[in-house]
């Protein structure tokens, strides 16, 4: 029984440590910057941070956008740049979500 109580106490401590680390991440610089993006609120910020992981692994914004699959790409059929208003579409690349 003492062994089980010790394991329980250890797990409780690990949960508290994890909660503190998550709270620190959500109060950090990256989290605050994400909130400056129009349409990104607290819930979206948490989801973005969980999905992206370490944002500093991307050397520029283009890499981050490509990872997320939200970067524009030019779509033309031999008339590159003929109509800049309609030749750009959202790329269908990036990380695949599990089905």
LINNOR-V202667 format. One record per run of one state. SS is the DSSP state (alpha for helix, beta for strand, coil for the rest). FROM is the first residue (numbers start at 1). TO is the last residue. Records with the same first field share a line. If there is no record, write none. Layout:
# LINNOR-V202667
SS: FROM-TO ; FROM-TO
This chain:
# LINNOR-V202667
coil: 1-1 ; 27-28 ; 35-41 ; 53-54 ; 58-60 ; 69-71 ; 75-87 ; 91-99
alpha: 2-26 ; 29-34 ; 42-52 ; 55-57 ; 61-68
beta: 72-74 ; 88-90
